[in-house]
Amino acid sequence: MAQPLTDTLSLAFDLLSRPSVTPDDAGCQAVMRSRLEQLGFTIEAMDEGGVTNFWATHGDEAPTLMFAGHTDVVPTGPESSWDTPPFRPNIDTDGYLRARGAADMKGSLAAMVTAVERFIASHPSHGGRIAFLITSDEEGPAIHGTRAVVEHLKARGERVEYCIVGEPSSSERAGDTIKNGRRGSLGGVLKVRGIQGHVAYPHLVRNPIHQAAPALAVLAAEVWDSGNAFFPATSFQISNLNAGTGATNVVPGELEAVFNFRFSTEVTADELKARTEALLDSFELDYDLEWTLFGEPFLTQEGKLLDNIVASVEETLGYRPSLSTAGGTSDGRFIATLGTQVVELGPVNATIHKVNERVRAEDLDALSAVYEAILQRLLP
């Protein structure tokens, strides 16, 4: 006979059964809002551009500890490839909870809510303020979600001292890794213009491939910085290269290269732009270059938030977590612009975005216990 679900797993099952493929929330936030309203939270809907968002607060004193996350998930891929339907959560015989979003990141959301429920029940007059910032646009363009809500909060002078983002940060077991920062992401689309013509008449053409290749090789070999104690060296990667008409006897008139910098705090986006353009100019290319800054790097160093999170994991789970800034971007990059100390703490990330995404069911209860311990330390 199956064991009854814990409160955290029961809520996780409810959220995971809703096919909230980005940016569709599919009713997940209504479930969360109902639970928070019963605790006395003040809740504001901040929907924008077809994206569902909410901001919720409990208490009115400083400091504010915010839980942040997203209800949207990536597409499942072929459902026939899953061992069980991706939006029909189940716990297998090995104790794994399988469903799309189990790790990224509805499991964390359930753990956050139940942790807050227990904390408020035992500390109805707690110090400080608890907040939630929840969006359905993290897995999509990330324009009308957390980024937009943060701009609203800035405009009215909201102060948020601490934030825990529920992204799946762990490597082998729940809580073994905490993300205390992320690299910045800067993208570029380079278009190099040449003169199209017949390959047999090279004196009448200007081949943009031949012109761009040496410049791209120099960019790829450039040492942009050496990183630091928290971040690896800045990297430059070309992700797409396109030229040609499809014919073997035609020199193309244009080449397009798409590239990305993942950069540390040792260099700024403006410095990367300036150095890139100077290198391109040295090759006397006829080019256009469009830049997109996806996010600045952020770093939360040792201090009250990080120290108390590390202590809470160690006290609750029995091992000391490691710190990391590896991986891609997260919504933490927007929240950090509030001057907030931001840390990511969530379940194991081994199966995120994969077929048969899963987490150990017991890890979600463990995560909820850690979140509660953090609340007890920061908002007694």
Secondary structure, 3 states (H helix, E strand, C coil): CCCCCCHHHHHHHHHHCCCCECCCCCCHHHHHHHHHHHCCCEEEECCECCECEEEEEECCCCCEEEEEEECCECCCCCHHHCCCCCCCCEECCCCEEECCCHHHHHHHHHHHHHHHHHHHHHCCCCCCEEEEEEECCCCCCCCCCHHHHHHHHHHCCCCCCEEEECCCCECCCCCCEEECEECEEEEEEEEEECECEECCCHHHCECHHHHHHHHHHHHHHCCCCCCCCCCCCCEEEEEEEEECCCCCCEECCEEEEEEEEEECCCCCHHHHHHHHHHHHHHCCCCEEEEEEEEECCEECCCCHHHHHHHHHHHHHHCCCCEEECCCCCCCHHHHHHHCCEEEECCCECCCCCCCCCEEEHHHHHHHHHHHHHHHHHHCC
